[in-house]
């Protein structure tokens, strides 16, 4: 593929998962001869397993204690991962570059006051006038600042405050589709010449009782012990195991990156999202259309990073479609190792793919029952994310500067 000044390249990678902080533990995960055992917490939220946040020294990226205190955990995680990406791109201390940098964030709702939620549920067991009860408790028990702390665009706001990224700012909501839309928007703004450099990504904290309740409300969460991604069944719940994830990327035009001598991890050749009803084979139809973005890929040199949620039926349908459309390519379901990161799932897949391509890595099988050994390092990667209830996305990356 010929190169252009407006090619979209990845120059900064900021990742936090259960495996650790930054690139190093994730390169180790992607390059080990045999994959490490999954890092899963099975007792704290029993019967629901989760992939927990690692130990984090917040002061490494959020030096002011006051800034740390006024953020919720998901905001801290996002600000921290964004700082890692800026550091990695060599832009953290470049005030001029940060001042003109676009920022596109995928964010969910803020954390709830679990004590108040529990109080309302307990009191509702004793009374029949539950509407009156709800109004009473909401007006007397919630702290006034709670609502301010929950605003989804505060993640972008805190990144601006802490890291001085003050170009245009956009925040997408909508679970996995938000992460897909964030990357797709950044890609097209750079590709069209509207932007030269952008910070894009999201964060998700799985260790929240309200999140587990939300997911289990539709019977989606796995129960009991951890099982590999492609081996989950309805015998152990719905199949999803959530993971605390922060994933941000610095995207630049090739011209902007080359001018400042930046290290280029990979080029994003194409990215697109879609959504719709999944009945009557329509999920397969949309994924088949999206896979056309990689129609020129040589399967023997292609690494498929599937962001499958783990939902039993949906993940099976995705895997079958990928096997048909990319026969001979190497499949890796990364969410089986990191947990499902909702808004951060798609950015995480791109970050892992960029590290694998840049390092010329032979990625070990994450589920040896379904994933074949990788015969040689890949020259191209296809990253998918299929939302647990809606939304699909696919990106194509190529190696080399």
Secondary structure, DSSP 8 states (H G I E B T S, - for coil): ----TT-EEEEEEEEEETTEESHHHHHHHHH-SS------B-STTTTS-BB------GGGT---HHHHHTS-HHHHHHHHHHHHHHHHHT-TT-HHHHHT-EEEEE-------HHHHHHHHHHHTT-S-HHHHHHHHHHHTS-THHHHHH-TTHHHHHHHHHH---S-EEEE-STHHHHHHHHHHHHHHHHTTS-SEEEEEEEE----HHHHHHHHTTT-BB-SS---GGG--GGGBTSB-BB-EEEEEEEEEHHHHHHTT----EEEEEEEEE----TTTHHHHHHHHHHGGGTT--GGGEEEEE-----HHHHHHHHHHHHHHTTTSEEEETHHHH-B-GGGHHHHHHHHHHHHHHTT-----SSTTT-----S--SEEEEEEE-SSS-EEEEEEEE--
